[in-house]
């Protein structure tokens, strides 16, 4: 366990969520490269660029999205 303080859980969540989402999207976009044998290198490059660009968006948008979901939903 890394022991990251819980107050930083928003950032940890954002890193994991954006990394996983970008990995899946880059894999789908790189699928045509299987035939040429360059899938892995193309996938890694695509994932890295997408993740670097998406991480700040996820970190800054998550609080707004969380607030919007509280506005749009109600307690049971």
C-alpha positions, 0 to 999 in steps of 0.5 A: 500500500502506498499510504497516500492520504485519503484527501488526495483520493480524487487525484488517485481516482482520476489517474486510474480512471483516465489511464484505464479509459485511455488504454481501452480507447487507444486499443480500439483505435489501434486495432487495425495495426494488428495486421501490420504487426505494429499494434503494441507500439501504436497502442502504447504511443496512442495511450500515452498521448491520450492519457497525458491530454485526458488526465487534467480534464478528468481531474478538473471535471470530476468535481463538477460532474459529481455536483451535477449528479447530486443536483440531478438525483435525489435520496431514496 
